[in-house]
Amino acid sequence: MSLADKLAQERRARLAAERLLELKQAELTDANRKLGRHALALTKRIGATQAEIATFRNENEKVKSDLNTANEKVEQAERRLWHSIQAFQDGFAFFDNNSKLIGANTAYLNIFEGVEEVSPGVSYVRILQILTDEGLIDTEELSADAWRATMTERWMSPAPEPTVIRLWNDRYLKLIDQRGHDGDIVSLALDITATVHYEEELRTARERAEAANRAKSAFLANMSHEIRTPMNGVVGMAELLNDTSLSEEQRLYANTIKNSGDALLVIINDVLDYSKIEAEKLVLHPEPFDLEACMHEVVMLLQANARDKGLTLLVDYDLFMPTSFIGDPGRIRQILTNLIGNAVKFTNTGHVTTRVTGVPHPEDNTVMLHIAIEDTGIGIPEEKIQHIFGEFNQVEDEANRQFEGTGLGLAITERLIKMMDGEIWVESELGQGSCFGFRLPLVVSNGSQINAPELPENLNCVMIVDDMEVNREILNRQLQRLGLKVLAVNNGAEALEKVSDEVDLVITDRNLPGMDGLKLARSLRHAQRNMPVLLLSSDPADSRDPAIREIFSGVLQKPLPRGALFTALAGLNTSTMDVETSPAPTDTTPPPSTGSPPQETPKQAGRSDQRPMRILAAEDNRTNQLVFRKMVKDLNIDLQFAGNGQEAVELYQNFKPDMIFMDISMPKMDGKEATRTIRGLEQESGRRIKIVALTAHAMDGDSEGILAAGLDDYLTKPLRKALIHERIMDNKPDDVAPLTDEAGRLRATG
């Protein structure tokens, strides 16, 4: 090979090497660049990591600081909590799920009187053992073992019931234990010694109060008996005295004694009623009764007093409202008597009107009654209205010091109305009068709806003549509701002036200004006005006066019952206008009692050889014996007295009475025991007679006790002659002689 070739070959080799070197250098440069970039990225990551580590280090330091702070706060809270628990006057302890003591405050540990064993780690069962062994607990009627068993059983229950234990020093602890979800128990030992002692004091005070209340009830019952017993002599003798021949002055004295006795009995009944209501021992006795009849009975009883004062008593009973309800008629009558009686007492001129309306509730067959008693009396000052229903309260001022009373009437009335689920209110204007109203929900009794009368065909227009506007207004409304045309005038002269052929009936008041009702009726007849005239009168004697009955077609007693009005209107003969043949006067007022019993009917007339009825009266009081003897002296009876219960039993066996009047309070053997003994003797003989109690007791529950002893009926002292005669008449055997002779003369053989 030539040199040139060799040189060329070397040159080519050198160039190839140079190119390869350049290539490797380029690759190395590229690798260096990549390495540089990677190193830069790594450096950045290291820096970031170092920053994060620094942040974490700072946060860790903060967390450590916060944790230390939290731990300090927890420790502080625990110290404060424990200090608070230690400050408790009551015991506080923790137990684990194995019933081992974890910790307790000083109050809890002090229960154990420094027994060192009671410390954290001691079991609850051992604590119970220490309490009994050291005599720290009063187990009362239980033995130590029985007490520990009872307490252990309680402790092991899922939810222990609170219990009270008594320590040796008469301290009382209430144990309250609460079990947690993990089985730990928090135990409280509350010192309730003061509460127990206070409850004991309250119990003692309540027992004393109940004893005092029983003593008061006994005192009231005894007071009732002790007052009623002599009052029986006072009222009974006054009633008997009135049956004798007396001068007017003597009769005035006798009536005054009787009226004063009756007034005293009203006061006694008020006090007893209020005492029964206060003690919540008054019981209502619902039964069917006629409300309208009840109201008119009350009004008629007060009519005499009202007539003496020149007052008019009116009743405005809604024309087609039911009249028969279910309620306690005695207490409702008492309410009406109190309210209407008060209205009469505090009214000197004008009228007292009782209005009755009602809102029916067919869904439960009840009526919400609204009863209002309006008067034209002295009225009540506005500032004193709120006090009138208080106990023993009367409005004290110059205007009413003349009126007497206990001040209990309205308080009793309010309580009775509330007992019947009703309410009472009052509206009054001083010097103008008052209106007392009350609401009562009452159940409607069957057959209580009153039907409108069948009026004569020719009765279309009625003239009312009355100087009292309220009476005209009541009659006007009632007659219009019956479909009649009404012409109302206020005096006789105006009636004569306005009467015409259109008028079919005249209803006139007895007492009219200028021309009274009698003169008006005579003037109408004189003027050839041949029309029926009805007289309104508050005097019962008018209905029995032949001269008045000759003039009028009927006499309507004021206040006017709906039934009396309907009967009078339905019985009118307006076609003939014949006054002479018109029906008898309508008068719902019974004639005054003469004190004599009813005459025997013809079938009671017996043979002269029949024995008289035998009456045994057991009464230890000589005055009461005299009163009873005089009250029955006109009866044909054989009367014997027993001075006590033992004598009554002996006389029952020897005398063999047909009827016994039995006093309840007697020496040696009282009336109840005597009755039980007699009833036992009757079981052997198979004969039972009527025994009527004579009692001066009037407290609630007395009647139940009397009837439970075997007595059939009872009369409350003071005794009333009419009631005694009624009981004897009702129980007269068929085989005894008549109680009255054929001539109507009453005899007595006692």
C-alpha positions in Angstrom: 0.0 0.0 0.0 1.4 3.3 -0.9 2.1 6.0 1.5 -0.5 8.2 0.1 -3.0 5.5 0.5 -1.9 5.0 4.1 -2.1 8.7 4.7 -5.5 8.9 3.2 -6.6 5.9 5.2 -5.2 7.5 8.4 -6.9 10.8 7.5 -10.1 9.0 7.1 -9.7 7.2 10.3 -8.8 10.4 12.1 -11.9 12.1 10.7 -14.1 9.2 11.7 -12.6 9.3 15.2 -13.1 13.1 15.3 -16.7 12.7 14.2 -17.2 9.9 16.8 -15.7 12.2 19.5 -17.9 15.0 18.5 -20.8 12.7 18.7 -19.8 11.5 22.2 -19.2 15.0 23.3 -22.6 16.0 22.1 -24.1 13.0 24.0 -22.1 13.9 27.1 -23.2 17.5 26.8 -26.8 16.4 26.5 -26.4 14.1 29.4 -24.9 16.9 31.5 -27.8 19.1 30.6 -30.3 16.4 31.7 -28.3 15.8 34.8 -28.3 19.5 35.5 -32.0 19.7 35.1 -32.5 16.7 37.3 -30.2 18.1 39.9 -32.2 21.3 39.8 -35.5 19.5 40.2 -34.1 17.5 43.0 -32.7 20.5 44.7 -36.2 22.1 44.5 -37.8 19.0 46.0 -35.3 18.9 48.8 -36.0 22.5 49.5 -39.8 21.9 49.5 -39.3 18.9 51.7 -37.1 20.8 54.1 -39.8 23.6 54.2 -42.5 21.0 54.9 -40.3 19.5 57.6 -39.9 22.9 59.1 -43.6 23.5 59.0 -44.3 20.2 60.6 -41.7 20.9 63.2 -43.4 24.2 64.0 -46.9 22.6 64.0 -45.7 19.8 66.2 -44.3 22.3 68.7 -47.6 24.2 68.6 -49.5 21.0 69.1 -47.3 20.1 72.0 -47.8 23.5 73.4 -51.6 23.3 73.0 -51.6 19.8 74.4 -49.7 21.0 77.4 -52.2 23.9 77.8 -55.1 21.5 77.4 -53.7 19.1 80.0 -53.2 22.0 82.4 -56.8 23.1 81.8 -58.0 19.5 82.3 -56.0 19.2 85.5 -57.4 22.6 86.6 -60.9 21.5 85.8 -60.4 18.2 87.6 -59.1 20.0 90.6 -62.0 22.5 90.6 -64.5 19.7 90.1 -63.0 17.7 92.9 -62.9 20.8 95.1 -66.5 21.4 94.3 -67.4 17.8 95.1 -65.4 18.1 98.3 -67.5 21.2 99.1 -70.7 19.2 98.9 -72.5 18.7 102.2 -73.9 15.5 100.7 -71.9 12.4 100.0 -70.5 11.7 96.5 -68.6 8.5 95.4 -67.5 6.7 92.3 -67.4 2.9 91.9 -66.0 0.8 89.0 -67.7 -2.0 87.2 -66.6 -4.4 89.9 -68.2 -2.3 92.6 -64.9 -1.1 93.9 -64.6 2.4 95.3 -62.6 4.7 93.0 -63.0 7.9 95.1 -65.3 9.7 97.5 -65.6 13.1 98.9 -65.1 13.9 102.6 -68.9 14.1 103.3 -69.2 10.5 102.1 -66.3 9.3 104.1 -67.5 11.1 107.2 -70.5 8.8 107.3 -68.1 6.0 108.4 -66.7 7.9 111.4 -63.1 7.7 110.3 -63.0 3.9 109.5 -59.7 3.8 107.5 -60.8 0.7 105.6 -63.3 2.8 103.7 -60.9 4.1 101.0 -60.4 3.6 97.3 -60.4 -0.1 96.4 -62.9 -1.2 99.1 -66.0 -3.0 97.7 -69.5 -1.9 98.2 -70.5 -5.1 99.9 -67.7 -4.5 102.4 -69.0 -1.0 103.0 -72.4 -2.5 103.8 -70.7 -4.9 106.3 -68.9 -2.0 108.0 -72.1 0.0 108.4 -73.8 -2.9 110.2 -70.8 -4.1 112.2 -69.9 -0.7 113.4 -73.5 0.1 114.3 -73.5 3.1 112.0 -76.9 2.2 110.5 -80.4 1.8 112.0 -81.9 -1.2 110.2 -85.2 -0.7 112.1 -87.3 -3.9 112.0 -84.8 -5.7 109.7 -81.9 -7.8 110.9 -78.4 -6.8 109.8 -78.2 -9.8 107.4 -81.6 -9.0 105.9 -80.8 -5.3 105.5 -77.5 -6.1 103.7 -79.2 -8.6 101.4 -81.8 -6.0 100.5 -79.3 -3.3 99.9 -77.0 -5.7 97.8 -80.0 -6.8 95.7 -80.8 -3.1 95.0 -77.2 -2.3 94.2 -76.9 -5.1 91.6 -80.1 -4.1 89.7 -79.6 -2.3 86.3 -81.3 0.8 87.6 -81.2 1.0 91.4 -84.2 2.7 92.9 -83.5 5.6 95.4 -83.9 4.6 99.0 -83.7 6.3 102.4 -81.5 5.0 105.2 -81.4 6.1 108.9 -78.0 6.5 110.6 -77.3 5.8 114.3 -77.5 9.5 115.1 -81.0 10.0 113.6 -79.7 11.4 110.4 -81.5 10.4 107.2 -79.7 9.8 103.9 -81.3 9.4 100.5 -79.2 7.1 98.3 -79.3 7.8 94.6 -77.1 5.5 92.4 -76.7 5.9 88.7 -75.1 3.1 86.6 -73.1 4.1 83.5 -72.8 2.3 80.2 -69.4 0.7 81.1 -70.7 -0.5 84.5 -69.3 2.3 86.6 -71.6 3.8 89.3 -71.9 7.3 90.6 -73.4 7.3 94.1 -75.0 10.2 95.9 -75.9 10.2 99.6 -78.2 13.2 100.1 -78.7 14.4 103.7 -82.6 14.8 104.0 -82.7 15.0 107.8 -84.2 18.5 107.8 -86.8 17.4 105.1 -87.8 14.4 107.1 -88.1 16.4 110.3 -90.1 19.0 108.5 -92.4 16.4 107.0 -92.8 15.0 110.4 -93.8 18.4 111.7 -96.2 18.8 108.9 -97.7 15.4 109.6 -98.1 16.3 113.2 -99.6 19.7 112.3 -102.0 18.0 109.9 -103.0 15.5 112.5 -103.6 18.4 114.9 -105.5 20.3 112.3 -107.6 17.2 111.5 -108.2 16.7 115.2 -109.2 20.4 115.5 -111.5 20.0 112.5 -113.1 16.9 114.1 -113.4 18.9 117.3 -115.0 21.8 115.4 -117.4 19.4 113.6 -118.2 17.7 116.9 -118.7 21.2 118.4 -121.0 22.3 115.6 -123.0 19.1 115.8 -123.2 19.4 119.6 -124.1 23.1 119.3 -126.8 22.2 116.8 -128.2 19.6 119.2 -127.9 21.8 122.3 -129.5 24.8 120.6 -132.2 22.9 118.7 -133.3 21.0 121.8 -134.4 24.1 123.8 -135.6 25.7 120.5 -138.0 22.8 120.1 -139.6 23.9 123.3 -139.7 27.6 122.3 -141.0 27.2 118.7 -143.2 24.2 119.6 -144.9 25.9 122.5 -145.3 29.1 120.5 -147.0 27.1 117.7 -149.2 25.4 120.3 -150.0 28.7 121.9 -151.3 30.0 118.6 -153.8 27.2 118.5 -155.4 28.5 121.8 -157.8 31.4 122.4 -155.6 34.5 122.6 -156.1 38.2 122.5 -154.6 40.1 119.6 -151.8 41.3 121.8 -151.1 37.7 123.1 -151.1 36.4 119.6 -148.6 39.1 118.6 -146.3 37.9 121.4 -146.7 34.3 120.4 -146.0 35.0 116.8 -143.0 37.1 117.7 -141.6 34.2 119.8 -142.1 31.7 116.9 -140.8 34.0 114.2 -137.7 34.8 116.4 -137.1 31.1 116.9 -137.4 30.4 113.2 -135.0 33.3 112.4 -132.5 31.8 114.9 -132.8 28.4 113.2 -132.0 30.1 109.8 -128.8 31.4 111.3 -127.9 28.0 112.8 -128.5 26.4 109.4 -126.4 29.0 107.6 -123.4 28.3 109.9 -123.8 24.5 109.6 -124.2 24.6 105.9 -121.1 26.8 105.5 -119.1 24.5 107.8 -120.1 21.5 105.7 -119.1 23.2 102.5 -115.8 24.4 104.0 -115.0 20.8 105.1 -116.1 19.5 101.6 -118.6 17.2 103.2 -121.7 18.6 101.6 -123.1 16.2 99.0 -125.6 17.0 96.3 -128.5 14.7 95.8 -129.8 14.9 92.2 -133.3 13.9 91.4 -136.1 14.9 89.0 -137.9 18.1 90.1 -140.1 20.9 88.8 -138.1 24.1 88.6 -141.1 26.4 88.0 -143.0 24.9 90.9 -139.9 25.1 93.1 -139.5 28.8 92.2 -143.2 29.6 93.0 -142.9 27.7 96.3 -140.0 30.0 97.3 -141.8 33.1 96.1 -145.0 32.2 98.0 -143.0 31.7 101.2 -141.6 35.2 100.7 -144.9 36.7 99.6 -146.1 37.7 103.1 -142.9 39.7 103.8 -143.1 41.3 100.4 -146.8 42.2 100.8 -146.1 43.8 104.2 -143.5 46.1 102.5 -145.8 46.8 99.6 -143.5 45.0 97.1 -144.6 43.0 94.1 -143.0 39.6 93.5 -142.9 38.6 89.8 -141.7 35.4 88.0 -140.9 35.6 84.3 -140.4 32.0 83.3 -139.8 31.5 79.5 -143.1 30.4 78.2 -142.1 27.2 76.4 -139.0 26.3 78.3 -138.9 22.9 80.0 -139.8 22.9 83.7 -138.7 19.4 84.8 -135.0 18.9 85.4 -132.5 16.6 87.2 -130.8 18.4 90.1 -130.8 18.8 93.8 -134.1 20.6 94.5 -133.3 21.3 98.1 -130.1 23.1 97.3 -131.6 24.9 94.3 -134.5 26.0 96.5 -131.9 27.2 99.0 -130.1 29.3 96.3 -133.4 30.9 95.2 -134.4 31.5 98.8 -131.2 33.3 99.6 -131.2 35.5 96.4 -134.9 36.3 96.3 -135.0 36.7 100.1 -132.0 39.1 99.9 -133.8 41.1 97.2 -136.9 41.4 99.3 -134.8 42.3 102.4 -133.0 45.1 100.7 -135.9 46.5 98.7 -138.4 48.9 100.3 -140.4 50.0 97.2 -141.1 48.6 93.8 -140.7 45.0 92.8 -138.5 41.9 92.8 -138.6 40.0 89.5 -137.1 36.5 88.9 -136.4 35.9 85.2 -135.7 32.4 83.8 -134.4 31.6 80.4 -132.4 28.8 79.0 -130.1 27.7 76.1 -130.9 24.1 75.1 -128.2 21.6 74.1 -130.1 18.7 72.5 -126.9 16.7 71.9 -126.7 15.9 75.6 -130.3 16.7 76.7 -129.2 19.6 78.9 -130.3 23.3 79.2 -127.9 26.0 80.4 -130.3 27.9 82.7 -130.0 31.6 83.1 -131.8 32.9 86.3 -131.7 36.5 87.2 -133.2 38.2 90.3 -133.8 41.9 89.7 -134.9 44.3 92.4 -135.5 48.0 92.8 -133.7 48.1 96.2 -130.9 50.1 97.8 -128.2 48.8 95.5 -124.5 48.1 96.2 -121.6 50.6 95.9 -119.3 49.5 93.0 -116.2 49.3 95.2 -118.0 46.8 97.5 -119.5 44.4 95.0 -116.4 42.2 94.9 -116.7 41.6 98.7 -120.3 40.5 99.0 -119.6 36.8 98.3 -117.1 36.7 101.1 -117.7 34.9 104.4 -119.5 36.8 107.1 -119.6 39.9 104.8 -122.2 42.5 104.6 -122.0 45.9 103.0 -121.5 48.1 106.0 -123.0 51.6 105.5 -125.8 53.7 107.0 -128.3 52.5 104.4 -128.2 48.8 105.5 -127.3 48.7 109.1 -131.0 48.0 109.7 -130.7 44.7 108.0 -129.7 41.7 110.0 -128.1 38.4 109.1 -125.0 36.2 109.3 -123.5 37.5 106.1 -123.1 33.8 105.0 -126.1 33.6 102.6 -124.3 34.8 99.5 -121.1 32.9 100.4 -123.1 29.7 100.7 -125.0 30.5 97.5 -121.8 31.0 95.5 -120.3 27.7 96.8 -123.4 25.7 96.0 -123.6 27.1 92.5 -119.9 26.3 91.9 -120.6 22.7 93.2 -123.2 22.5 90.5 -120.7 23.6 87.8 -122.4 27.0 87.5 -121.4 30.6 88.0 -122.9 33.6 89.7 -122.5 37.3 89.0 -124.0 40.6 90.2 -124.7 44.0 88.6 -125.8 46.9 90.8 -126.2 50.6 90.9 -126.3 52.4 94.2 -129.9 53.6 95.0 -131.3 52.0 91.8 -131.3 48.3 92.6 -129.4 45.1 91.9 -129.5 42.1 89.6 -128.1 38.8 90.8 -127.8 36.2 88.1 -126.5 32.7 87.9 -126.1 30.0 85.3 -126.7 26.3 85.9 -126.3 23.4 83.5 -129.2 20.9 84.2 -130.3 17.7 82.5 -133.8 17.8 81.2 -136.1 15.3 82.8 -138.6 13.3 80.7 -142.0 14.8 80.1 -140.9 18.3 81.0 -142.1 20.1 77.9 -145.1 22.4 78.6 -147.6 22.6 75.7 -149.5 25.7 74.7 -153.2 25.7 75.7 -156.1 25.3 73.3 -157.5 28.8 73.4 -161.2 29.5 72.7 -161.8 30.4 69.1 -163.2 33.8 69.9 -160.3 34.8 72.1 -158.1 37.1 69.9 -157.5 40.3 71.8 -156.6 40.8 75.5 -156.4 44.0 77.5 -153.8 44.1 80.3 -154.5 46.7 83.1 -151.5 47.1 85.4 -149.7 50.1 86.7 -146.4 48.2 87.0 -144.5 48.3 83.7 -142.5 45.1 84.3 -145.6 43.1 84.9 -147.3 44.4 81.8 -144.1 43.6 79.8 -144.1 40.0 81.1 -147.8 39.3 80.4 -147.6 41.1 77.1 -144.7 38.9 75.9 -146.4 35.7 77.1 -149.8 36.4 75.5 -148.2 37.5 72.3 -146.3 34.2 72.1 -149.7 32.4 72.4 -150.7 34.3 69.2 -153.0 36.9 71.0 -153.2 40.6 70.3 -152.5 42.6 73.4 -153.6 46.0 74.5 -151.7 47.2 77.6 -152.8 50.2 79.8 -151.6 51.3 83.2 -154.9 52.4 85.0 -158.6 51.8 85.2 -159.6 55.1 83.6 -157.5 54.4 80.5 -158.9 50.9 80.3 -162.5 52.2 80.2 -161.5 54.7 77.6 -159.8 52.2 75.3 -161.9 49.2 75.8 -163.9 48.2 72.6 -165.8 45.3 71.1 -162.4 44.1 69.8 -161.3 43.2 73.3 -162.3 39.7 74.2 -160.7 39.5 77.7 -159.5 41.9 80.4 -156.7 40.9 82.9 -156.5 43.5 85.6 -154.3 43.9 88.7 -156.1 44.1 92.1 -154.3 47.3 93.2 -154.5 50.1 90.6 -154.0 53.9 91.2 -157.3 55.8 91.4 -159.6 52.9 90.4 -158.7 49.4 91.7 -159.5 46.2 89.8 -162.8 45.6 91.6 -164.1 49.0 90.6 -162.9 48.5 87.0 -164.7 45.2 86.7 -167.9 46.7 88.1 -167.6 49.6 85.7 -167.2 47.3 82.8 -170.3 45.3 83.7 -172.2 48.6 84.3 -171.2 49.7 80.8 -172.7 46.5 79.4 -169.2 45.2 78.6 -170.2 41.5 79.0 -166.6 40.2 78.7 -164.7 37.9 81.1 -162.3 39.7 83.5 -159.5 37.9 85.3 -158.1 39.4 88.5 -154.3 39.4 89.3 -153.9 39.4 93.1 -151.1 38.7 95.5 -153.5 38.1 98.4 -154.6 34.4 98.7 -157.8 35.5 100.4 -159.1 37.1 97.2 -159.5 33.7 95.6 -161.8 32.6 98.4 -163.9 35.7 98.6 -167.4 35.0 97.2 -168.0 38.7 96.4 -164.8 38.7 94.2 -165.6 35.3 92.6 -169.0 36.7 91.6 -167.4 39.6 89.7 -164.5 37.9 88.1 -164.1 34.9 85.8 -161.1 33.9 87.8 -158.4 35.0 90.2 -154.8 34.5 89.2 -152.3 34.4 92.0 -149.3 36.7 91.7 -146.6 35.8 90.7 -148.5 34.0 87.9 -147.5 30.4 87.1 -147.6 29.5 83.4 -149.9 26.5 84.1 -152.4 28.7 86.0 -152.4 31.2 83.1 -152.9 28.4 80.5 -155.8 26.9 82.5 -157.6 30.2 83.0 -157.3 31.1 79.3 -158.4 27.6 78.1 -161.4 27.6 80.4 -162.8 30.9 79.4 -166.2 30.9 77.7 -165.9 33.8 75.4 -168.7 32.7 73.1 -171.4 33.3 75.7 -169.5 35.8 77.8 -171.2 34.3 80.8 -169.3 35.4 83.9 -171.7 33.6 86.3 -170.8 30.2 84.8 -167.1 30.8 84.3 -164.7 28.4 85.9 -163.6 28.7 89.5 -160.8 31.1 90.2 -157.3 29.8 89.4 -155.3 29.8 92.6 -152.2 27.7 93.2 -151.9 28.9 96.8 -153.1 26.4 99.4 -155.3 27.7 102.2 -153.4 28.6 105.3 -152.8 25.7 107.7 -154.9 25.7 110.8 -152.6 23.3 112.5 -155.3 20.5 112.5 -154.7 17.3 110.7 -156.9 16.2 107.8 -160.2 14.6 108.5 -160.5 10.8 108.3 -162.1 9.6 105.1 -165.4 7.7 105.5 -163.7 4.3 105.0 -161.6 5.0 108.1 -164.6 5.3 110.3 -164.5 2.3 112.6 -166.4 0.6 115.4 -166.5 2.1 118.8 -164.9 -1.0 120.3 -161.7 -0.6 118.2 -158.6 0.2 120.2 -156.7 3.6 119.7 -153.4 3.6 117.8 -150.5 3.1 120.2 -147.7 5.6 120.0 -144.4 5.3 121.9 -142.3 8.4 122.1 -138.7 8.0 123.5 -137.6 11.5 124.7 -135.4 12.3 127.8 -136.2 16.0 127.9 -139.3 16.8 129.9 -140.0 20.0 128.0 -139.8 18.1 124.7 -142.1 15.5 126.1 -144.6 18.2 127.0 -144.3 19.8 123.5 -144.9 16.4 121.8 -147.8 15.6 124.1 -149.5 18.9 123.3 -148.9 18.6 119.6 -150.8 15.2 119.5 -153.4 15.9 122.2 -156.1 16.2 119.5 -155.5 12.8 118.1 -157.3 9.6 119.3 -154.1 7.8 120.3 -152.7 5.9 123.2 -149.4 7.8 124.0 -146.6 6.6 126.3 -143.1 8.1 126.9 -139.8 6.5 127.5 -137.1 8.5 129.2 -134.1 6.7 127.6 -133.3 3.9 125.2 -133.5 1.1 127.7 -137.0 2.1 128.7 -138.0 2.4 125.0 -136.9 -1.3 124.5 -138.8 -2.4 127.6 -142.0 -0.5 126.6 -141.7 -1.9 123.0 -142.0 -5.4 124.5 -144.8 -4.6 127.0 -146.7 -1.8 125.3 -146.5 -3.2 121.8 -146.7 0.2 120.0 -147.9 0.7 116.4 -145.3 3.4 115.8 -142.3 4.8 117.7 -140.9 8.3 117.7 -137.3 7.8 118.8 -135.0 10.6 120.1 -131.4 10.0 119.1 -129.5 11.5 122.0 -130.6 9.9 125.2 -128.8 8.7 128.4 -128.0 5.0 129.1 -128.9 3.9 125.6 -129.2 6.3 122.6 -131.8 6.1 120.0 -129.7 4.3 117.4 -128.7 1.5 119.8 -132.3 1.2 121.0 -133.5 0.9 117.4 -131.0 -1.8 116.6 -132.1 -3.7 119.7 -135.8 -3.4 118.7 -135.0 -4.5 115.1 -133.3 -7.6 116.6 -136.4 -8.4 118.6 -138.5 -7.9 115.5 -136.6 -10.6 113.7 -137.8 -13.1 116.3 -141.4 -11.9 116.2 -141.6 -11.3 112.4 -143.3 -7.9 113.1 -141.8 -4.6 111.9 -143.1 -1.2 112.9 -142.3 2.3 111.7 -139.6 4.1 113.8 -139.2 7.8 113.2 -136.1 9.6 114.6 -136.4 12.8 116.5 -133.1 14.5 116.2 -131.5 17.9 117.0 -128.5 17.0 115.0 -128.3 18.6 111.5 -124.7 18.0 110.3 -124.2 16.3 106.9 -124.0 12.6 107.4 -126.4 12.5 110.4 -129.3 11.3 108.3 -127.3 8.5 106.7 -126.1 7.3 110.2 -129.7 7.5 111.5 -131.2 5.5 108.6 -128.3 3.0 108.7 -129.2 2.2 112.3 -132.6 0.9 111.2 -134.8 3.9 111.6 -137.3 4.5 108.7 -137.5 8.3 108.8 -136.4 11.3 110.8 -137.7 14.7 111.9 -135.3 17.5 112.8 -136.0 19.6 115.9 -137.8 21.9 116.5 -140.7 19.6 115.8 -143.6 20.8 113.6 -147.1 19.8 114.6 -148.2 19.2 111.0 -145.3 16.9 110.2 -145.9 14.8 113.3 -149.6 14.5 112.5 -148.6 13.6 108.9 -146.3 10.8 110.0 -149.0 9.4 112.4 -151.7 9.5 109.7 -149.4 7.8 107.1 -148.6 4.9 109.5 -152.1 4.3 111.0 -152.9 0.5 111.0 -156.2 -0.4 109.4 -157.5 -2.2 112.5 -157.3 0.7 115.0 -159.9 3.3 115.7 -160.1 6.5 113.6 -157.8 9.2 114.7 -160.7 11.7 114.4 -164.3 11.2 115.5 -167.2 11.6 113.2 -167.8 15.1 114.2 -164.3 16.1 113.3 -163.3 16.6 116.9 -159.9 15.3 117.7 -159.3 13.4 120.9 -156.2 12.2 122.8 -155.7 9.6 125.5 -152.1 10.2 126.3 
